[in-house]
Amino acid sequence: MAIAPHAEPFLADARPTGPDGQRVGVLLSHGFTGSPASMVPWGRYLADQGFGVAVPRLPGHGTSWQEMNRTGWADWYAELDRALDKLVANCDQVVVGGLSMGGGLVLDLAANRSRDIAGIVLLNAAVASSNKQLLAVPLLKRVIPSMPGIGNDIKREGQDEHCYDRVPLKALASMISGWKHLREQLPKVTQPILLFRSAEDHVVDPSSARIIRASVSSRDVTERILENSYHVATLDNDAHTVFEESAQFVRRVTGP
């Protein structure tokens, strides 16, 4: 299917930075039913700092929710895995970051490819949900294809993450199943983590952050609360805080 213009991937080559001239790459993943549009401003900021940046389009996103219903966790993970391969081939060190489901996916990558990842930046990362309605999804997906969307949870007016207005239930069931697998993997995560969490988030509840903090083996975990943004903080009032502090984090974990 045709890819919407806002959903095109974003790529930027790394420039030598620091006294040692090393090249540092950053892989950023958007979330469930979203698109690269939610991550490109972050990616452009990091590219302006000299980092190589990859913002892939996850399969099934940026086209139609019907197509997304034919994709799942394994497809989304594989796309990020390929993007990481390219960054590793062209950079000396790589940091990964993700919004919402994208945060869960990059944690999965970090658990499986610890040697290739120097640090992790999470933004309202999703690895679980306390919403009891999700228990019905395995049955509902056999009856109806989709439900009303959950996107554009943004406090700042005039912003648009260009997400689907429907939630494809087969894809949602795959994400929920992927979470279960991921939570078993979290103890394998050892890299430094910068965890941003919005004080008011209408999509991801605080249980995910609690599970991440309690389950990872990382000794270096910093949590930052965003007081003036909802879920899609990359397009919200605290965006510059996310951009600036994540750049500082990347420099710290990849520095000498």
Backbone torsions as a table, in degrees:
resi	resn	phi	psi	omega
1	MET	NA	157.5	178.3
2	ALA	-66.1	140.7	179.1
3	ILE	-93.7	129.5	178.5
4	ALA	-61.9	144.9	-177.2
5	PRO	-54.8	-38.8	-178.4
6	HIS	-69.9	-14.1	-174.9
7	ALA	-96.9	5.3	179.0
8	GLU	-65.2	139.1	176.8
9	PRO	-61.6	157.7	177.2
10	PHE	-119.4	131.8	179.4
11	LEU	-133.9	141.7	174.9
12	ALA	-143.8	136.2	179.5
13	ASP	-76.2	146.8	177.6
14	ALA	-76.6	144.5	172.0
15	ARG	-110.0	148.0	176.8
16	PRO	-58.4	129.5	-179.4
17	THR	-129.4	157.6	177.4
18	GLY	75.4	172.1	-177.1
19	PRO	-65.6	-24.3	-178.9
20	ASP	-92.0	-4.7	175.7
21	GLY	68.7	22.8	-179.4
22	GLN	-74.8	157.2	177.6
23	ARG	-104.8	127.2	-177.7
24	VAL	-116.6	132.5	179.2
25	GLY	-112.4	153.3	177.4
26	VAL	-132.4	126.3	176.2
27	LEU	-103.4	124.7	-178.9
28	LEU	-119.9	132.1	-179.6
29	SER	-116.2	131.3	173.6
30	HIS	-76.7	179.8	-173.9
31	GLY	-105.0	-173.3	-176.5
32	PHE	-64.2	126.2	-177.4
33	THR	66.4	3.9	179.4
34	GLY	-88.2	-153.9	-178.7
35	SER	-160.4	168.1	176.6
36	PRO	-54.9	-20.9	-178.7
37	ALA	-55.9	-31.1	-179.0
38	SER	-74.6	-17.2	-174.4
39	MET	-112.7	-17.7	-174.8
40	VAL	-61.3	-40.6	176.7
41	PRO	-58.4	-40.0	175.9
42	TRP	-63.6	-46.2	-180.0
43	GLY	-61.8	-40.7	178.8
44	ARG	-64.5	-39.7	178.3
45	TYR	-60.6	-47.0	-178.9
46	LEU	-66.6	-36.2	177.5
47	ALA	-63.8	-37.0	178.0
48	ASP	-65.3	-22.0	176.9
49	GLN	-83.5	-3.6	178.3
50	GLY	101.7	-1.1	-179.6
51	PHE	-80.5	147.0	168.2
52	GLY	-74.9	138.5	-174.5
53	VAL	-133.1	138.5	172.1
54	ALA	-129.8	122.7	173.3
55	VAL	-120.1	90.2	-177.9
56	PRO	-73.8	161.9	168.8
57	ARG	-96.2	117.5	179.4
58	LEU	-67.5	141.2	-179.9
59	PRO	-52.2	138.8	179.1
60	GLY	85.3	-6.3	-179.8
61	HIS	-102.6	151.2	177.9
62	GLY	75.5	12.5	177.8
63	THR	-126.7	-83.2	176.1
64	SER	-150.4	151.7	179.6
65	TRP	-65.4	-26.3	177.4
66	GLN	-64.4	-41.4	177.2
67	GLU	-67.4	-37.5	179.5
68	MET	-61.1	-30.4	179.3
69	ASN	-66.4	-10.9	177.0
70	ARG	-99.8	9.8	178.9
71	THR	-123.2	169.3	-179.6
72	GLY	-158.3	-172.0	-174.5
73	TRP	-52.6	-44.2	-177.9
74	ALA	-61.7	-38.0	179.0
75	ASP	-67.7	-44.1	-178.1
76	TRP	-66.1	-43.4	178.8
77	TYR	-62.0	-43.4	-177.4
78	ALA	-61.7	-36.9	178.6
79	GLU	-64.8	-42.3	177.5
80	LEU	-67.9	-36.7	178.5
81	ASP	-61.0	-42.1	178.2
82	ARG	-66.4	-41.8	179.4
83	ALA	-64.2	-37.8	177.7
84	LEU	-65.1	-39.9	177.1
85	ASP	-54.3	-45.0	-177.2
86	LYS	-67.3	-40.9	178.8
87	LEU	-65.9	-42.4	-180.0
88	VAL	-61.5	-36.0	-179.2
89	ALA	-69.7	-24.7	-174.0
90	ASN	-114.2	-2.0	-177.2
91	CYS	-129.8	156.2	177.6
92	ASP	-78.1	-35.0	177.7
93	GLN	-143.9	154.6	-177.1
94	VAL	-135.8	138.5	172.4
95	VAL	-116.1	144.7	179.2
96	VAL	-114.7	150.9	178.4
97	GLY	-147.3	152.5	-179.1
98	GLY	-156.4	149.4	176.2
99	LEU	-104.0	129.6	173.0
100	SER	58.6	-122.1	177.1
101	MET	-58.8	-32.0	177.3
102	GLY	-59.4	-33.5	175.5
103	GLY	-65.2	-40.2	176.1
104	GLY	-64.1	-41.1	-179.5
105	LEU	-64.0	-41.5	-179.1
106	VAL	-73.0	-27.1	172.2
107	LEU	-65.2	-39.1	176.7
108	ASP	-61.9	-43.9	176.0
109	LEU	-59.6	-45.3	-177.5
110	ALA	-63.8	-34.1	178.5
111	ALA	-67.8	-35.8	-175.3
112	ASN	-92.2	-22.6	-175.0
113	ARG	-131.4	54.8	-173.8
114	SER	-61.1	-33.4	-178.3
115	ARG	-69.1	-21.5	-176.1
116	ASP	-96.4	-5.5	-172.3
117	ILE	-125.4	122.5	-176.1
118	ALA	-90.6	-20.8	-178.4
119	GLY	-169.4	166.5	-175.2
120	ILE	-134.3	131.6	173.3
121	VAL	-115.6	122.8	-177.8
122	LEU	-115.2	136.4	178.7
123	LEU	-127.6	106.6	-176.7
124	ASN	47.9	48.5	-175.8
125	ALA	-65.8	143.6	-179.1
126	ALA	-113.3	122.2	173.7
127	VAL	-131.4	-1.0	-178.0
128	ALA	-169.6	175.9	174.9
129	SER	-154.4	142.1	176.0
130	SER	-91.2	3.7	179.9
131	ASN	-73.2	108.8	-176.6
132	LYS	-65.9	-20.2	179.0
133	GLN	-63.2	-24.9	-179.7
134	LEU	-67.3	-18.4	178.3
135	LEU	-63.5	-23.4	-178.6
136	ALA	-86.9	-7.8	-174.1
137	VAL	-59.8	-43.4	179.5
138	PRO	-56.7	-30.9	177.0
139	LEU	-84.7	-44.0	-177.4
140	LEU	-60.4	-35.0	-176.5
141	LYS	-62.9	-19.6	178.7
142	ARG	-86.4	-11.6	-174.8
143	VAL	-108.8	-44.1	-179.8
144	ILE	-129.9	146.7	-175.8
145	PRO	-81.0	-25.4	-173.9
146	SER	-156.3	167.9	175.4
147	MET	-134.5	169.9	-179.9
148	PRO	-57.1	148.8	-173.8
149	GLY	-72.9	167.5	-177.1
150	ILE	-123.2	11.1	-170.5
151	GLY	-84.3	179.3	177.3
152	ASN	57.1	39.9	173.3
153	ASP	-82.1	82.0	-173.6
154	ILE	-132.7	128.2	-179.3
155	LYS	-75.2	-37.3	-177.8
156	ARG	-72.3	129.3	-177.6
157	GLU	-71.9	150.3	174.6
158	GLY	84.2	8.7	-179.4
159	GLN	-101.9	152.1	-178.7
160	ASP	-146.9	120.3	178.5
161	GLU	-85.2	-0.9	178.5
162	HIS	55.7	59.8	-179.9
163	CYS	-108.1	172.2	176.2
164	TYR	-73.2	149.6	176.3
165	ASP	-91.5	4.6	175.8
166	ARG	-131.3	149.1	174.6
167	VAL	-101.2	112.5	178.4
168	PRO	-72.1	121.7	-168.4
169	LEU	-75.0	-31.5	176.1
170	LYS	-65.4	-40.3	177.3
171	ALA	-67.0	-39.1	178.1
172	LEU	-62.5	-42.1	177.9
173	ALA	-61.9	-36.8	178.0
174	SER	-66.6	-39.4	177.9
175	MET	-63.5	-42.8	-179.8
176	ILE	-62.5	-41.0	176.6
177	SER	-65.9	-38.4	177.9
178	GLY	-64.1	-36.0	176.7
179	TRP	-59.3	-43.5	-178.4
180	LYS	-60.0	-46.1	176.2
181	HIS	-60.6	-44.4	-176.8
182	LEU	-62.3	-43.5	-178.2
183	ARG	-60.6	-30.7	175.7
184	GLU	-71.2	-24.2	-177.7
185	GLN	-87.4	-19.7	-171.4
186	LEU	-55.0	-36.3	177.7
187	PRO	-61.0	-17.0	178.1
188	LYS	-79.6	-10.5	-178.2
189	VAL	-81.2	119.7	-176.1
190	THR	-121.2	-8.7	-174.1
191	GLN	-73.0	157.5	171.3
192	PRO	-57.6	143.4	-177.1
193	ILE	-129.8	133.2	168.1
194	LEU	-110.6	115.4	-173.1
195	LEU	-113.5	109.7	174.3
196	PHE	-92.6	137.0	178.1
197	ARG	-141.3	128.1	178.2
198	SER	-75.3	136.3	179.5
199	ALA	-62.4	-31.8	177.8
200	GLU	-126.0	108.8	-176.8
201	ASP	-132.0	120.4	-176.5
202	HIS	-95.4	7.7	-179.1
203	VAL	-116.4	-51.2	-178.5
204	VAL	-111.4	124.1	-178.9
205	ASP	-86.5	167.3	-173.7
206	PRO	-64.6	-11.0	-178.4
207	SER	-61.1	-33.6	-179.2
208	SER	-63.0	-46.6	-179.9
209	ALA	-62.9	-39.6	179.2
210	ARG	-63.0	-43.0	-179.9
211	ILE	-64.7	-43.2	179.9
212	ILE	-60.7	-50.7	-178.0
213	ARG	-60.8	-38.2	-176.0
214	ALA	-79.2	-20.8	-169.7
215	SER	-105.3	-32.4	-177.2
216	VAL	-69.4	157.3	177.1
217	SER	-95.7	2.7	179.9
218	SER	-61.9	133.6	176.1
219	ARG	-89.3	-17.2	-177.3
220	ASP	-111.8	92.5	-180.0
221	VAL	-128.9	121.0	178.6
222	THR	-117.2	125.0	177.0
223	GLU	-106.7	131.6	178.2
224	ARG	-121.8	126.5	178.7
225	ILE	-92.4	128.5	178.2
226	LEU	-96.9	114.2	-170.9
227	GLU	-86.7	-15.1	-171.1
228	ASN	-126.9	29.1	179.8
229	SER	-140.7	153.4	171.8
230	TYR	-94.8	-146.6	-170.3
231	HIS	-64.3	-50.9	-174.3
232	VAL	-86.0	70.5	-171.6
233	ALA	-68.3	-17.2	177.5
234	THR	-67.1	-18.8	179.3
235	LEU	-115.9	13.2	-171.1
236	ASP	-113.2	-168.9	-172.3
237	ASN	-66.5	-24.8	-179.1
238	ASP	-98.1	14.8	-175.7
239	ALA	-56.5	-44.2	-176.7
240	HIS	-64.5	-34.8	176.5
241	THR	-60.9	-45.4	178.3
242	VAL	-60.7	-47.2	-176.7
243	PHE	-63.4	-50.2	-174.9
244	GLU	-66.7	-47.3	-177.2
245	GLU	-71.1	-30.9	176.6
246	SER	-69.2	-37.4	177.0
247	ALA	-63.2	-42.2	176.9
248	GLN	-61.6	-40.7	179.1
249	PHE	-63.7	-45.0	179.9
250	VAL	-59.5	-43.8	179.1
251	ARG	-62.9	-41.2	-177.5
252	ARG	-65.4	-46.3	-173.5
253	VAL	-79.7	-14.0	178.3
254	THR	-107.1	-2.5	-178.0
255	GLY	-77.6	175.3	-179.3
256	PRO	-69.4	NA	NA
